[in-house]
Amino acid sequence: MKKQIQIKICPDGKIEAKTLGITGAKCLDYIAVLEHLLEARTEKSEYTDDYYRPEVVIDSEISLTRGE
């Protein structure tokens, strides 16, 4: 899943934001960014299932050696 931020603006002016595909505590880094961009402050915050998932890092570097 690619990393996304879902933002919903409610009729009463409240803003709801949810991170998708951002695992671990990295999702918390987006709170300050969203507050700044939206000129808002966080009133309530909850962890999603992605918060508890470990981050998967794939090392794409492959080294091949020739046997002698």
C-alpha positions in Angstrom: 0.0 0.0 0.0 1.3 3.4 -0.9 1.5 6.1 1.8 -1.5 8.5 1.9 -3.1 11.1 4.1 -6.9 11.2 3.9 -8.4 14.6 4.8 -12.1 15.2 5.4 -13.6 18.6 5.9 -16.9 18.4 7.8 -19.8 20.8 7.3 -19.2 22.3 10.7 -15.6 23.2 9.7 -13.9 20.4 11.6 -11.1 18.6 9.8 -10.4 14.9 10.1 -7.2 13.4 8.9 -6.1 9.8 8.7 -2.8 8.3 7.6 -2.9 5.2 5.4 0.1 2.9 4.8 2.4 4.8 7.1 3.6 2.3 9.6 4.9 2.8 13.1 5.5 6.1 14.9 6.3 7.8 11.6 2.6 8.7 11.2 3.0 11.0 14.2 5.4 13.2 12.2 2.5 14.2 10.0 0.5 15.8 12.8 2.6 19.0 13.0 2.8 19.2 9.2 -1.0 18.9 8.9 -1.6 21.5 11.7 0.7 23.9 9.9 -0.8 23.4 6.5 -4.4 23.5 7.6 -3.8 26.2 10.2 -5.5 23.9 12.8 -4.7 22.2 16.1 -5.2 18.6 17.0 -8.1 18.0 19.4 -8.2 14.2 19.3 -5.7 11.6 18.0 -6.0 7.8 17.8 -3.6 5.2 16.5 -4.7 3.2 13.4 -3.8 -0.5 12.8 -0.9 0.7 10.7 0.7 2.3 13.8 1.2 -1.2 15.3 2.5 -2.8 12.0 6.3 -3.0 11.7 7.8 -1.1 8.9 9.0 -3.3 6.0 12.3 -2.1 4.4 13.4 -3.8 1.3 17.0 -3.6 0.4 17.1 -3.6 -3.4 20.9 -3.7 -3.7 22.1 -7.1 -4.9 25.7 -8.2 -5.2 26.7 -11.1 -7.3 30.1 -12.7 -7.2 31.5 -15.3 -9.5 32.8 -18.5 -8.0 36.4 -19.3 -8.8 
